[in-house]
Amino acid sequence: MTGLVPVVESFCLMPEIKKFYSKILLFGEYSIIRDSMGLAIPYPLFDGYLTFPYEKPGVSMVIDSEMRAFVLYLKDLLNSGEQDISLLGDFDIDSFDFDVSRGLYFCSTIPQGYGVGSSGALCAAVYDRYSKNKFSNGNISAIELSKLKRIFSLLESHFHGASSGIDPLISYLKRPILIKSMDDLQLIDLPDYTEEKGGIFLLNTGRARRTEPLVNLFLEKCNVESFSGLCQNVLLPITNGCIKSFLDMDQNSMYEFFRELSDFQYRHFSPMIPKLYRQIWREGLKSELFYLKLCGAGGGGFLLGITADFLKAGKKLIKSEIRPLSFQR
């Protein structure tokens, strides 16, 4: 097997102990919009944390423009009278503003535009540092989980226009979450897969992408009755089957559902599949050595794959950067 996903180099200074991980949506891309289940996990390979640069004599302080814009957004939000704004009532915006003026920035190895939660990790870090009465990231009730999701939805909407709050929730709690519906979340433990010959892997397309145009395209396609019916009657059961078989450790069923999902996306989600990977995607289906699916919105970033034999699949994917995922309790 060749080519592992490279960790993004970082020249961050004064590292702090508390880091916030990236996330991966294993199953549920697009179908979750139509009320399928979803399964999201923290991914510790990439992380980020808030820190200050070293102060050097004669060097003027540089203020991070994105952090400054985030401060202004939160100030407007706190003064807006938004229905859920009371959830942010204990947020110390003055301290956040002051620290940004002193050069506070988010030191991160999480690649942006890859669908692994770079903005979610930032929101989790800011909430953790500046909320005076924050929810524990240890034992948390279902009601607290729902409120925390709403808080993160407000915070991350600055970056995406709208947010479910799932990405920062995963990053903050550092726990896998089973999304039964957007109003029904469950913290879970992942099954302990120890198979060494095969398994699920990430494939790096090597290009960033924007989520909003692709999601908007999907929503437009859902206005067509035939496509909407396919999603409701075919995609949702396949996605739910992937999740159930994965959590039940039913590997035979999981491989079959994964194949069906790969085939469905190849036939119906072509605009979301990077052009350079459509042939590889098709070769996987034809050879049955591996199957690919979107990881998030698609269009670039990472793809998710599954294989029963990494050695054989690696020969087909020799020009691609792949990294096996490990699932342990």
C-alpha positions in Angstrom: 0.0 0.0 0.0 1.4 3.4 -0.9 0.8 7.0 0.0 -0.5 8.0 3.4 -2.3 11.2 4.0 0.4 13.7 5.0 -0.1 15.6 8.2 -0.3 19.3 7.5 2.9 21.0 8.7 2.4 23.7 11.4 4.7 26.3 12.8 2.5 27.1 15.8 4.1 28.5 18.9 3.5 27.9 22.6 1.4 24.8 22.2 -1.3 24.3 24.8 -2.4 21.0 26.3 -6.1 21.2 25.3 -6.5 20.2 21.7 -9.7 19.7 19.7 -9.9 17.0 17.0 -11.2 17.0 13.5 -14.2 14.8 12.7 -15.3 12.4 10.1 -18.9 11.7 9.1 -18.7 8.0 8.4 -22.2 7.6 7.1 -25.0 10.0 6.4 -23.7 12.5 3.8 -26.7 14.1 2.1 -29.1 11.4 3.3 -29.1 12.9 6.7 -30.8 16.0 5.2 -33.6 13.6 4.3 -33.8 12.2 7.9 -31.6 9.1 7.6 -29.4 8.2 10.5 -25.8 9.5 10.6 -22.6 8.3 12.3 -19.9 10.9 13.1 -16.6 10.2 14.9 -13.7 12.3 16.2 -10.5 12.0 14.1 -7.3 12.7 16.2 -4.9 12.7 13.3 -5.7 16.4 12.8 -6.3 18.9 15.7 -6.1 22.5 16.7 -5.9 24.7 19.7 -6.0 28.4 20.7 -2.7 30.1 21.4 -0.7 33.3 21.3 2.4 34.0 19.2 5.7 34.8 20.9 6.1 38.5 21.5 9.3 39.7 19.8 10.9 43.1 20.3 10.3 45.4 17.4 7.7 43.1 15.8 4.2 44.5 15.7 1.3 42.3 16.8 -0.6 40.7 13.9 -4.4 40.3 14.5 -6.0 37.3 12.9 -8.6 38.7 10.5 -10.8 35.6 10.7 -10.8 35.7 14.5 -11.6 39.4 14.5 -14.6 38.7 12.1 -15.7 35.9 14.5 -15.6 38.3 17.4 -17.8 40.9 15.5 -20.2 38.1 14.5 -20.6 37.0 18.2 -21.1 40.6 19.4 -23.9 41.1 16.9 -25.4 37.7 17.8 -25.4 38.5 21.5 -27.2 41.7 20.8 -29.6 40.3 18.3 -32.4 38.9 20.5 -32.1 35.5 18.7 -34.4 33.0 20.2 -31.6 30.7 21.4 -29.3 33.5 22.4 -29.9 32.9 26.1 -27.8 29.8 25.6 -24.8 32.0 25.0 -25.6 34.4 27.8 -22.6 33.4 29.9 -20.2 33.8 27.0 -17.3 36.1 27.9 -17.2 38.1 24.7 -15.0 40.8 26.2 -12.2 38.5 27.1 -12.4 36.9 23.7 -12.2 40.3 22.0 -9.3 41.3 24.2 -7.3 38.1 23.5 -7.9 38.4 19.8 -6.5 42.0 20.0 -3.4 40.5 21.6 -2.9 38.1 18.6 -4.9 35.0 19.7 -5.2 32.6 16.8 -6.2 29.0 16.2 -3.2 26.8 15.6 -4.4 23.9 13.5 -3.3 21.0 11.4 -6.9 20.4 10.2 -7.0 21.0 6.4 -9.6 23.5 5.4 -12.2 22.6 2.7 -11.7 18.8 3.3 -14.9 18.1 5.2 -13.2 17.1 8.5 -14.4 20.0 10.7 -11.8 22.7 10.7 -14.3 25.4 11.7 -16.0 23.0 14.1 -12.8 22.5 16.1 -12.3 26.2 16.3 -15.8 26.7 17.6 -15.3 24.0 20.2 -12.0 25.6 21.4 -13.6 29.1 21.7 -16.6 27.8 23.6 -14.4 25.8 25.9 -12.2 28.8 26.8 -14.7 31.6 27.0 -18.0 30.1 28.2 -18.2 30.8 31.9 -20.7 28.1 32.7 -20.0 25.5 29.9 -21.4 22.0 29.7 -19.1 19.3 30.8 -17.5 17.2 28.1 -17.7 14.2 30.4 -21.1 12.8 31.5 -23.8 14.7 29.7 -27.5 14.2 29.6 -29.7 14.0 26.5 -31.1 17.4 27.2 -27.7 19.0 27.7 -26.5 17.3 24.5 -29.3 19.0 22.6 -28.6 22.4 24.1 -24.9 22.1 23.4 -25.7 21.2 19.8 -27.8 24.4 19.5 -25.0 26.5 21.0 -22.6 25.2 18.5 -25.1 25.7 15.7 -25.1 29.4 16.6 -21.3 29.6 16.7 -20.5 27.7 13.5 -23.2 29.5 11.5 -20.7 32.3 11.1 -18.6 30.1 8.9 -21.2 28.3 6.8 -24.3 30.5 6.9 -26.1 27.7 8.6 -24.8 24.8 10.7 -26.3 21.7 12.4 -23.7 22.1 15.2 -22.6 18.5 14.9 -19.0 19.1 13.9 -18.1 21.3 16.9 -20.1 18.9 19.1 -17.9 16.0 18.0 -14.8 18.0 18.5 -15.8 19.2 21.9 -16.9 15.9 23.3 -14.3 13.8 21.6 -16.9 11.0 21.4 -18.6 9.2 18.5 -22.2 10.3 18.0 -25.1 8.3 16.5 -27.4 10.8 14.8 -30.9 9.1 14.9 -32.4 12.5 13.8 -31.3 16.1 14.2 -33.2 16.2 17.5 -32.1 12.7 18.7 -28.4 12.3 19.3 -26.8 9.5 21.2 -23.2 9.2 22.4 -21.9 5.7 21.6 -18.8 3.6 21.8 -17.4 2.3 18.5 -17.1 -1.4 17.9 -13.5 -2.7 18.2 -12.5 -3.7 14.7 -9.1 -5.4 14.8 -9.1 -6.8 11.2 -5.7 -6.1 9.8 -6.1 -7.3 6.2 -8.9 -4.9 5.2 -11.2 -2.2 6.5 -12.3 1.4 6.0 -9.8 4.0 4.8 -9.5 7.7 3.9 -8.5 8.7 0.4 -7.0 12.1 -0.1 -8.1 13.8 -3.4 -5.6 16.5 -2.8 -8.0 19.4 -3.5 -10.2 21.5 -1.2 -13.8 22.2 -1.9 -16.7 24.4 -0.8 -19.7 22.7 0.9 -22.5 25.2 0.2 -22.8 24.9 -3.6 -22.9 21.1 -3.5 -25.5 21.0 -0.7 -27.6 23.6 -2.7 -27.3 21.4 -5.8 -28.6 18.4 -3.8 -31.5 20.4 -2.5 -32.4 21.5 -6.0 -32.3 17.9 -7.2 -34.6 16.9 -4.4 -37.3 19.2 -5.9 -37.5 16.7 -8.7 -40.0 14.0 -7.6 -38.1 11.0 -9.1 -34.8 12.0 -7.4 -36.5 12.7 -4.1 -38.2 9.3 -4.3 -34.8 7.6 -4.9 -33.3 9.3 -1.9 -36.3 8.4 0.3 -36.8 4.8 -0.8 -33.3 3.7 -1.8 -30.6 6.0 -0.3 -32.0 6.2 3.3 -32.4 2.4 3.8 -28.9 1.8 2.4 -27.4 4.4 4.7 -29.2 3.1 7.8 -28.1 -0.4 6.8 -24.5 0.8 6.7 -24.7 2.2 10.2 -26.6 -0.7 11.7 -24.3 -3.4 10.3 -21.2 -1.3 11.2 -22.3 -1.0 14.9 -23.4 -4.6 15.0 -20.0 -5.7 13.6 -21.8 -7.6 10.8 -18.9 -7.2 8.3 -20.5 -9.1 5.5 -23.6 -6.9 5.6 -21.5 -3.8 6.0 -19.5 -4.6 2.8 -22.7 -5.2 0.9 -24.4 -2.0 2.1 -21.2 -0.1 1.4 -21.1 -1.4 -2.2 -24.7 -0.4 -2.7 -24.0 3.1 -1.3 -21.0 3.4 -3.6 -23.0 2.3 -6.6 -25.9 4.7 -5.8 -23.6 7.7 -5.4 -21.7 6.9 -8.6 -25.0 6.8 -10.6 -26.8 9.7 -8.9 -24.2 12.0 -7.2 -21.8 12.4 -10.2 -21.4 16.2 -9.7 -20.2 15.5 -6.2 -17.5 13.1 -7.3 -14.2 14.8 -8.3 -13.7 14.1 -12.0 -10.2 12.6 -11.6 -11.7 9.9 -9.3 -14.7 8.9 -11.2 -12.8 6.2 -13.2 -11.1 4.9 -10.0 -14.5 4.8 -8.3 -16.0 2.8 -11.2 -13.0 0.5 -11.3 -13.5 -0.3 -7.6 -17.1 -1.3 -8.3 -16.2 -3.3 -11.3 -13.2 -5.2 -9.7 -14.9 -5.5 -6.2 -11.5 -4.9 -4.7 -12.6 -1.7 -3.0 -15.6 0.6 -2.9 -15.6 4.4 -2.5 -18.1 6.8 -1.1 -18.3 10.5 -0.4 -16.9 11.8 2.9 -19.1 14.8 3.6 -20.3 16.9 0.7 -17.8 15.7 -1.9 -16.3 17.7 -4.7 -12.8 17.2 -3.2 -11.4 16.8 0.2 -11.4 13.2 1.4 -13.3 10.1 0.1 -14.1 7.1 2.3 -13.4 3.6 1.0 -13.6 0.0 2.2 -11.7 -3.1 1.1 -11.3 -6.6 2.2 -7.6 -6.6 1.3 -5.5 -3.5 1.6 -2.6 -5.1 -0.3 -4.7 -5.8 -3.4 -6.6 -2.5 -3.2 -3.3 -0.6 -2.9 -2.2 -1.9 -6.3 -5.2 -0.3 -7.9 -4.9 2.9 -5.8 -1.1 3.2 -6.1 -1.3 6.8 -7.2 -3.6 7.8 -4.4 -2.9 8.7 -0.8 -4.8 6.5 1.5 -4.9 6.0 5.3 -6.7 3.1 7.1 -9.0 4.1 9.9 -8.7 2.4 13.2 -11.8 1.8 15.4 -11.2 0.9 19.0 -13.1 1.3 22.2 
